[in-house]
Amino acid sequence: MTKETRAEGIIVPMVTPFDTDGKVDCDAAKPITKHLISAGCSPFILGTTGEAASVPVEQRQRFVQTVVEAAEGKQPVFAGIASNCLEEAVQMANTFSTVGADFAVAHLPFYYPLKPCQIKAYYRRLADSIDLPLILYNITATTHMSIPQERVFELSEHPNIAGIKDSQRDLKRQQNIIKFCKKTDGFSHFIGWGAKGAWALLAGSEGLVPSTANLVPALYRKLYDASKAGKVERANQLQDETDAISTIYQEGRSLGESLAGLKIMMDQLDLCSKKVLPPLTALTAKDEQQILQAMQTADVKGKANLLNQY
């Protein structure tokens, strides 16, 4: 596999819907996927927002296949394969390839602290072994390690490594990698820091990976289009609008708590249940009521219904 098509656009880290027994709800995954695709966005499944670390491996293939089928080839599908076991990551990537996924995405194994040379060796071996183009995923909040910039530049030369989703909150680093990607064929930069989406896109990033796009994907697609058209004022206005929605479930909450809050909002939009898997837990009734009141005040449901007609 070679990286023939440059990845770009709004890549939504899709929530994983669960039924009351805690199993992946593939029936619910279909309308969520169509909700994203109809807005001109691509689904990224089995990532951090999708609680991938908690989803049993044996349930993942059917989930990926369901999303691929619901996408109907209208947008590429990105599938997370991260694991502390290299062989398991390879098997997932190659299985997901057989059911139609377009890209594999992997953050670092996080059990052992890794030196830069080990990080490079891991990703090279992974990329050598899989049938899908690989997107590196840098997320220090969960792995507690960063893929060094120099290793990113070196790994970009691999014929099967197609880009990086970078969620590290370091503007100088992001700027450096964006500049590098702009002059590097077949290697894309995606910012995973939602609040800096307009800034990154205006600077030349190929895309944005915002969890709030689960709610209002068309709003983010408009942000992307405005940024790529050089409409700075409009892009920044849309950034403010999306930030206000993100604040409803993120402000003052840990990552895990914010995922539970996001699902409360998804439930209100009739997209999926509020169910999260252990070790995550549901929010308190007080927190849920706070989110619901803030949703009503911000008219999130109205904005979603109005804006998701891309």
Secondary structure as UniProt FT lines:
FT   STRAND          9..13
FT   TURN            20..21
FT   HELIX           26..37
FT   TURN            38..40
FT   STRAND          42..45
FT   TURN            48..51
FT   HELIX           52..54
FT   HELIX           57..59
FT   HELIX           60..71
FT   TURN            72..73
FT   STRAND          78..80
FT   HELIX           86..98
FT   TURN            99..100
FT   STRAND          103..107
FT   HELIX           116..129
FT   STRAND          134..138
FT   HELIX           140..143
FT   HELIX           149..155
FT   TURN            156..157
FT   TURN            159..160
FT   STRAND          161..166
FT   HELIX           171..182
FT   TURN            185..186
FT   STRAND          188..191
FT   HELIX           194..196
FT   HELIX           197..203
FT   STRAND          207..208
FT   HELIX           211..214
FT   HELIX           217..228
FT   TURN            229..230
FT   HELIX           232..250
FT   TURN            251..252
FT   HELIX           255..268
FT   TURN            269..270
FT   TURN            278..279
FT   HELIX           285..298
FT   HELIX           300..307
//
